[in-house]
Amino acid sequence: MKIVKLTNNPDNTNDAVFLAINALNKGGLVIYPTETVYGIGADATNQNAIDKLLNYKSRREGKPLSIAVTDQAMAKNFVELNDQAIQFYQRFLPGPYTIVSKDKGKLAKGVASEFSTLGIRVSSHPLINKLVEGFTKPITATSANSSGKKRPYSILDILDNISDKQKNLIDLIIDAGTLPKNEPSIVIDTTHSTPLTLRSQIDIPEKSVSITSISDQETKEIAGKLLLKNWERVNKRGLVIALDGELGAGKTVFAKGVANFLQIDQQITSPTYTYIKEYEYSRHQTNGIFYHLDLWRLDDEELAKRLRIEELVKKNNVIVIEWWDQAKQFLNNLNPDIFIQLDILENEQRKLIISEQK
């Protein structure tokens, strides 16, 4: 592991870029400064390099890797840019944003998400631009900390929180000193009718967002993305998703999307007469229970007490409740983390109005 210090010696930038390109060409891992936190780069087209990076990052809960490119023109080689994405590129990039679009399948396995989407960074940091331009291929733009560890604003933040085995995977560190404590990039998914913010820099309750789904498959993908977005919450204390909408609006379709994300193989049907069905799941070293509730027939407080729904909310558990408005008067101690109103539109489309609590 070689370290190049830029602190008080900015003339080292060209040398650092040269060494980084050499390391990347050999399938190595390079830690570099960004306008947010320290990132770790690997050749996004090299499967061995990506496998090495995923080994370094350790447990990632299925999170995809984003890539750094020079500009919109380079991005078009790897993702499909719709009008919505182009507007974000023109308005916010270069800058601390990751814009998610449909992947074209040209990169190593493990870079794009399981939803066939890919996050693109066009950084405002001059070193990254020089590096990507000189390398001529995209590099990964994930944070340099091991998964679940503190945000890396200095090299010590990284090295003090990884194992010797992980340290041995690093080929080059470009040390620019302690970075300003900016938040990680804002992640915006542009693959739906309305942009879906997958990571925000503002830790306040989000306003409702309305998304039009054109198929059952897209509704299931939205369910999976919301679960991935809130996976840390699932691991810490469990997650409650409340659904409402008329008969046939897609509540059970959404629940099936949750089950798909949790890699549950059993058939998911609405528990109209049993109120609750439970399914054990195991995903990326997380073991828990998915509880699927249909409370259409819940009509008194005594029954609600006997069901003991509040006790289902525990670490690693995911609870999806259909017909929330029907039952919420009897569940005063249960506050959903996510509330979704589903409405049927024309031509088999549906509208999802999503409200999340921080």
N, C-alpha and C positions, 0 to 999 in steps of 0.2 A: 504494500500500500504506500503510494507516494503522495505527499502533501505539498501543494503549491500555495503559498501565502500571497494574497493580494493586498493585505493591510499595509498601508504606508508605502506600497510599491506597485502602483497601478501599471507600471511598465511591464509587469509580469503577465498581463492579460493575454497578449499574443502567444507567449510561451505556454500558458495554461490551456489555451484553445488548441494549440498544436498537440500537446500531450494528451488532451482529452479525445481528440479525433483519433489519435493512434490507439488509445485504449478501447474506444468504441469499435474501431475496425477489427480489433482482436476479440470482440465479444465481451469486453469488460464493463464494469460498473463505475460510473463517475458521479461523485457528489458535487453539486454546483449551487451557487446562490441564485435566488430569483427575487422578484419584487414582493414576494409574500414570505415564503419560508425556504429553507434549503431543499432542493430536489435531488432525486437520484435518476441518472440517465442510463439507458441501455439502448442498443440498436433495436428499434421496434420491428424490424424485418428479420431479425436473427432469433430463431427459436431457442437456441442454446443460451443466448444472452437473456431472453425473457424468462426462461426457466430459472436461471441463476438469480435474476431479480426477484422472482416470486419466492424463491427459497430465502432470500435476504429479508423480504418483507414479512415472512412468516404468516401467521393467521390473518387473512384479509376479509373473511366473511363474504366471499364472492364479489368483492368490489373490483371493478375493471380498472385498467390503467389508462390515463390520458396520454396524449402525445404532444410534443412541441413541434411546431412548423414555423416557417418564416412568414407566411402570409396566406391570404385566402386562396390564391392560385395553387399553392402547394397543398393546402387542405383538400381541395377538390380532387386530388389524386386518390384520396383515402376515404372520403365521406361524400354522401349525397347532400348538397346544400340546397335547401328549399328557400323560398323568399323570406321566411321568418328568420332562418339562420343568417342569411346574408345581411339582413337589417341589423342583427346583433353584431356581426363582424364589423360593419361600417360604423356602428355607434360606439362600441366598447373595446374593440381590439386595435392595436395592442393594449393589453392591460390585464388585471387580475380576474379574468373570467375564463371559465371552461365551457365551451359551447358544444353540446352533444347533438350529433346527427346520426343518420343511418350509415353503418359501416359498409365499405365496399369489399371487405374480405381480403385485403392485400397485405395484412400484417401478420405477425406471428400469433399463434394461439395463446390466449390469455390476456391480450391487450384490449380487445373489444369486450363488451359486456355480453352476458348470456342472452340479452335482448337484441343482439346484433346492432348495437349502437356504439359510438366511439366519441370520446371527449377530445376536443381540440384546444390547445393553448397557443396563442400568439403573444409571447411575452414582451413586456416593455423593458426588460433588463437587457442592456447591450451585449453582455457576455453570451447570453443564451442565443441571441440572434446570430452572433459571429460563429458560435459553435454549430448551430443547425445549418447555417449557410455553408460553412466549410465542410461539414460532414455530408451534406446533400441528401440525407435521409432523415426521417423523423426519429426523434429520441423520446423515451418515456419522460413524462413530466409529473410523476408521483412524488409525494413528499419523502424525504430521506429518513424519516423516523421508522423504526420497526412498528408494525401495526399495533395500535393501542397505547403507544408510548407518547411522551410529551412532544409538542410541536417543536421542530428543529430550527431555532433562530441562531444557533451557534454550532460549531463543530462538536463542542463538548456535549451539547444537548443530544447529539447523535451517539458519540462514542461511549458516553457514560451509561447509555441505556440499551446497548446491544451486547451480544455475547462475543467471545473471541472467534467463534465459528463465523458469525456474521461479519466481523471485522475483516476476516481473511477473504471474504468475497469482494471487498472493495478494492478497486485497482487504483483509483485516483481521487483525491479530495482537493477541490479548489476552495480555499479558505479566504473568505472576504470579511472575516471578523463577525461580530454580533450584528445581526440584521435588525432593522426596525420591527417591532412586534405587530406587524400587520396580520390580518386574518387570512386564512387560506382563500384560494380563488372561489368565487361564486360559480356554482355549477348549474347550468340552465339546459334543460332538455327541450329541443325544438322539433321533436318528431311527432308531436300531437297538435291538435288544432289551436291550443293555447300553450305557451311556454310553461313548463313544469320546473320549478326551482328545486333541485335535488340537494343543494347545500347553499345556505344563505349566510351572510356576514352579520345579520341582524337577529339577535336572540329575543324576539318578541312574538306574540301570537300572530300568525299569518292571516291575511285576509282570505276570504274564499276565492277559489279559482275555478273557473268553469272550463271543462274539457269535453269536446265532442269525440265520442268513440264510434268508429264506423263498423265495428265488428266485435263479436265475442272475444276473438283473439286479442284485439287491442285492449279491450276492457281487462282481460287477464294480465296483460303486460303492464298496464297502469297499476294494477294491484301489486304486482311483483316489485315495481319500482318504488312504490310507497313503502313497502316492507323493507327493501334494501336501504332506503333513505333513513328509516327509523330502526335499523337493526341494533344499533347501540342501546337504544331504549328497550328493545326486546331483551337483550342480554342483561340489562341492569334491573328491570322491574316488571317486564311484561308489557304488552301492547293491546289496547282495546280499540277496535274499529267498529263504529256504529253505522248501519246502513238503513236508508229509508227510500221508499218509492213504491208505486203501485204494483200490483201483480204483473209479473212479466217484465219489469223494468231492468232486471239484470243483477239483482242482489246476489243470487246464488252463483251467477257467472263470476262475479267479483270474488266470492268466497272460493271458487274453484281456482282463480288466479293466485290467491294466497296459498292454497294447497300446492299448486304447481311450483311456486317459488320455494316452498318448504320441502319439496321433493317427496311429497306424499303420493303413493301409488294407488291408494284406495279410491273408489268412486265416491264423489262428493254429491250428496243429495240433501235437500233442505229438511231438517228435522222437525217438520210441522207438528207431529203428534207426540214426539218424545222431548221436544224443547231443546235438548242439547245432544250433540254428538262430539266425541273426542277422538283425536287421531294423534298418535305419537309420531314425532318427526326427528330426524337427525340431519343437520345441514352444517357442513364446514365445522365440525367438532362441537356444534351446539346441539344439545338434546333437550327437547321440550314437548309441550302438548299444544296442538291446535284445537281450540274449542269453537265449534260452529253452532250458533244459537238461532233458532227461529221462534220469536216471541209473539207471533200473531195471535195466539190463543191465550196469552197471559192477561188476565183480567182482574186479578185481585192481589193485594199486598201479601196475604198469607201464603199464596203459592210462590210468590217471588222469594219470600223468606225460605221456603222449603228447598228451592232450587239452589240457594246459597251462591249466587252468581258472583258476588264480590270476592269470594274466596278463591275464585279461579285465577285472579290477577296475581301472578307470581313471576319471578325471574324466569325467562326463557319461554313463557307461555304467550300465545297469540289468541285473542278472543275476537271473533267476528260475530256481531249481533244483527240479525235481520229484524225489520219492523221496530226500530228503536223508538220512534214516536209513540207507538202503541204501548210500550212498556216502561218508558222512562219515569213516569209518575210513581212507579213502584220500586224504582232503583235509585233512590236519592243519593246513595253513597258511591255510586259508580259514575265516574266522569270519563267519557271517551277521549282518547288521544286524537282520534281522527273521526270526523263525521262526514258522511257522503250522502248526498241526495241524488238519486238516479231517476231520470225521466226519459220516457220513450219519445223518440223523434220519428220522422218519416224515413222510409227506406231502410229499416232495421238499424238505424243509428240511435244512439242514446247519449244523453248529456249527463255528465258527472259534475256536481258542484262539491268541491272538496274543501273542508275546513280543518286545519291542523292546530293543535295546541302545543306550545313549546314547554 
